[in-house]
Amino acid sequence: MSGTVNITLAGQQWTFEAAPPATVLEAAERAGIRLPSSCRNGTCRTCLCRLENGAVRYTIDWPGVSPDERREGYILPCVAVADTDLVLEAPAARRV
């Protein structure tokens, strides 16, 4: 992906833009949206949320998401970069 994509938080109906190399978490923060986070390296799982639509790629080889969770659509926004427009389920998201 080379351009900007839109990320929508389904429950809140908030949309923000993201462009590589920014992660989903970084793009949310730039847009004034706080997603839960802690480690920012894909291990603690604090930011775990569900991808309803779209595709991401990870900045690390082994993010802390199990194969079952991946099949169910869960991602770690702290190490995920949007490849397409996304729709996320992130109930704990807050505006800052």
C-alpha positions in Angstrom: 0.0 0.0 0.0 1.3 3.4 -0.8 -1.4 5.9 0.0 -3.7 6.9 2.7 -6.6 4.7 3.9 -9.5 5.3 6.2 -10.0 3.5 9.5 -13.5 3.4 11.0 -14.3 2.4 14.6 -17.6 0.7 14.1 -19.2 1.2 17.5 -18.3 4.9 17.7 -18.7 5.7 14.0 -15.4 7.6 14.1 -13.2 7.6 11.0 -9.6 8.6 10.7 -6.8 8.4 8.1 -3.7 6.3 8.2 -0.7 6.1 5.9 2.4 3.8 6.2 4.6 3.5 8.0 2.2 4.5 10.8 0.6 1.7 12.7 -3.1 1.7 13.4 -2.4 2.8 17.0 -0.2 5.7 15.9 -2.7 6.9 13.3 -5.5 6.8 15.9 -3.4 8.8 18.3 -2.7 11.4 15.6 -6.4 11.7 15.1 -7.1 12.3 18.8 -8.4 8.8 19.5 -7.0 6.8 22.3 -7.0 3.0 22.0 -5.9 1.0 25.0 -2.2 0.2 24.8 0.8 -0.6 26.9 3.9 -2.3 25.4 3.6 -1.1 21.8 5.6 -4.1 20.6 2.9 -6.7 20.0 3.3 -8.8 23.2 1.1 -7.5 26.0 -2.2 -7.7 24.0 -3.7 -4.6 25.7 -4.7 -3.1 22.4 -6.3 -6.3 21.0 -9.4 -5.4 18.9 -11.4 -7.1 16.2 -11.1 -6.3 12.5 -14.5 -6.4 11.0 -13.4 -5.5 7.5 -10.1 -4.8 5.7 -6.5 -6.1 5.7 -3.4 -5.3 7.8 0.2 -6.4 7.8 2.4 -6.6 10.9 5.6 -4.8 11.5 6.9 -7.8 13.5 7.1 -11.5 12.6 5.3 -13.0 15.6 2.6 -10.7 17.0 0.9 -12.0 20.1 -2.3 -13.1 18.4 -3.2 -16.8 18.4 -4.1 -18.6 15.1 -7.7 -18.9 16.4 -7.9 -15.2 17.2 -6.5 -14.3 13.8 -9.3 -16.5 12.2 -11.8 -14.6 14.3 -10.4 -11.3 13.0 -8.5 -10.1 16.1 -5.5 -7.8 15.5 -2.9 -5.8 17.5 -3.1 -2.2 16.4 0.2 -1.3 18.0 2.1 -3.4 15.4 -0.5 -3.5 12.5 -0.3 -1.3 9.4 -3.5 -0.9 7.3 -3.2 -2.2 3.8 -6.8 -1.3 2.9 -9.6 0.7 4.5 -10.4 -0.9 7.8 -13.5 -1.2 10.1 -12.5 -2.1 13.7 -14.5 -3.0 16.7 -12.7 -1.2 19.6 -15.2 -0.6 22.4 -12.7 0.9 24.7 -11.6 3.7 22.3 -11.9 7.2 23.6 -11.5 10.7 22.2 -8.7 12.7 23.8 
